[in-house]
Amino acid sequence: MPKDSTAPASVVDTQQVSRLSVNINQDTAEKIRVYRKRRGVSITETIRRAVAILALLDEETAKDSEVLIKSKDGKNIRQLWMV
């Protein structure tokens, strides 16, 4: 297959990567294991998603927005409080 002359020779990811080490209790570790198994993603991706959700919730509650969880049938609505 001919090489596309307009394509770069190599692509370098310039995003910085930080390696973190954290201590968590067994309950939290189990929740991470359950989520990653259910979704079929890595632990790293699980943590990325958790942080993205936390950031979204924090941004919205900082704007005095209400964060609500509604059941599929619409009968139950719960408000999520960030402390």
TORKOL-4160 file (C-alpha; in steps of 0.2 Angstrom, whole numbers, padded with zeros to 4 digits, m for minus):
83
<pt num="1" X="0000" Y="0000" Z="0000"/>
<pt num="2" X="0008" Y="0017" Z="m0005"/>
<pt num="3" X="0012" Y="0029" Z="0009"/>
<pt num="4" X="0002" Y="0045" Z="0010"/>
<pt num="5" X="0015" Y="0059" Z="0007"/>
<pt num="6" X="0004" Y="0071" Z="0016"/>
<pt num="7" X="0004" Y="0061" Z="0032"/>
<pt num="8" X="0016" Y="0065" Z="0046"/>
<pt num="9" X="0031" Y="0052" Z="0048"/>
<pt num="10" X="0026" Y="0050" Z="0066"/>
<pt num="11" X="0013" Y="0056" Z="0078"/>
<pt num="12" X="0019" Y="0061" Z="0095"/>
<pt num="13" X="0007" Y="0063" Z="0110"/>
<pt num="14" X="0012" Y="0079" Z="0118"/>
<pt num="15" X="0000" Y="0077" Z="0133"/>
<pt num="16" X="0009" Y="0076" Z="0149"/>
<pt num="17" X="0006" Y="0061" Z="0160"/>
<pt num="18" X="0007" Y="0061" Z="0179"/>
<pt num="19" X="0010" Y="0045" Z="0188"/>
<pt num="20" X="0001" Y="0045" Z="0205"/>
<pt num="21" X="0001" Y="0033" Z="0220"/>
<pt num="22" X="m0014" Y="0034" Z="0231"/>
<pt num="23" X="m0020" Y="0025" Z="0247"/>
<pt num="24" X="m0038" Y="0019" Z="0246"/>
<pt num="25" X="m0048" Y="0008" Z="0258"/>
<pt num="26" X="m0055" Y="m0009" Z="0252"/>
<pt num="27" X="m0072" Y="m0003" Z="0249"/>
<pt num="28" X="m0066" Y="0010" Z="0237"/>
<pt num="29" X="m0054" Y="m0002" Z="0228"/>
<pt num="30" X="m0069" Y="m0014" Z="0226"/>
<pt num="31" X="m0080" Y="m0001" Z="0218"/>
<pt num="32" X="m0066" Y="0003" Z="0206"/>
<pt num="33" X="m0064" Y="m0016" Z="0202"/>
<pt num="34" X="m0083" Y="m0018" Z="0200"/>
<pt num="35" X="m0084" Y="m0003" Z="0188"/>
<pt num="36" X="m0069" Y="m0007" Z="0177"/>
<pt num="37" X="m0075" Y="m0025" Z="0175"/>
<pt num="38" X="m0093" Y="m0020" Z="0171"/>
<pt num="39" X="m0087" Y="m0007" Z="0158"/>
<pt num="40" X="m0072" Y="m0017" Z="0152"/>
<pt num="41" X="m0060" Y="m0002" Z="0154"/>
<pt num="42" X="m0043" Y="m0001" Z="0163"/>
<pt num="43" X="m0041" Y="0006" Z="0181"/>
<pt num="44" X="m0033" Y="0021" Z="0173"/>
<pt num="45" X="m0049" Y="0025" Z="0163"/>
<pt num="46" X="m0060" Y="0021" Z="0177"/>
<pt num="47" X="m0051" Y="0035" Z="0188"/>
<pt num="48" X="m0051" Y="0047" Z="0173"/>
<pt num="49" X="m0070" Y="0045" Z="0172"/>
<pt num="50" X="m0072" Y="0047" Z="0190"/>
<pt num="51" X="m0062" Y="0063" Z="0190"/>
<pt num="52" X="m0072" Y="0070" Z="0175"/>
<pt num="53" X="m0088" Y="0067" Z="0184"/>
<pt num="54" X="m0082" Y="0074" Z="0200"/>
<pt num="55" X="m0076" Y="0090" Z="0191"/>
<pt num="56" X="m0093" Y="0092" Z="0182"/>
<pt num="57" X="m0102" Y="0090" Z="0198"/>
<pt num="58" X="m0091" Y="0102" Z="0207"/>
<pt num="59" X="m0092" Y="0115" Z="0193"/>
<pt num="60" X="m0111" Y="0114" Z="0193"/>
<pt num="61" X="m0113" Y="0115" Z="0212"/>
<pt num="62" X="m0102" Y="0130" Z="0212"/>
<pt num="63" X="m0114" Y="0138" Z="0201"/>
<pt num="64" X="m0128" Y="0133" Z="0213"/>
<pt num="65" X="m0135" Y="0121" Z="0201"/>
<pt num="66" X="m0145" Y="0106" Z="0207"/>
<pt num="67" X="m0139" Y="0089" Z="0202"/>
<pt num="68" X="m0153" Y="0077" Z="0201"/>
<pt num="69" X="m0154" Y="0058" Z="0198"/>
<pt num="70" X="m0171" Y="0053" Z="0190"/>
<pt num="71" X="m0176" Y="0035" Z="0189"/>
<pt num="72" X="m0180" Y="0028" Z="0172"/>
<pt num="73" X="m0199" Y="0028" Z="0175"/>
<pt num="74" X="m0198" Y="0046" Z="0182"/>
<pt num="75" X="m0206" Y="0042" Z="0198"/>
<pt num="76" X="m0190" Y="0044" Z="0209"/>
<pt num="77" X="m0180" Y="0059" Z="0209"/>
<pt num="78" X="m0165" Y="0062" Z="0221"/>
<pt num="79" X="m0154" Y="0077" Z="0223"/>
<pt num="80" X="m0135" Y="0074" Z="0224"/>
<pt num="81" X="m0127" Y="0085" Z="0237"/>
<pt num="82" X="m0108" Y="0089" Z="0236"/>
<pt num="83" X="m0100" Y="0093" Z="0253"/>
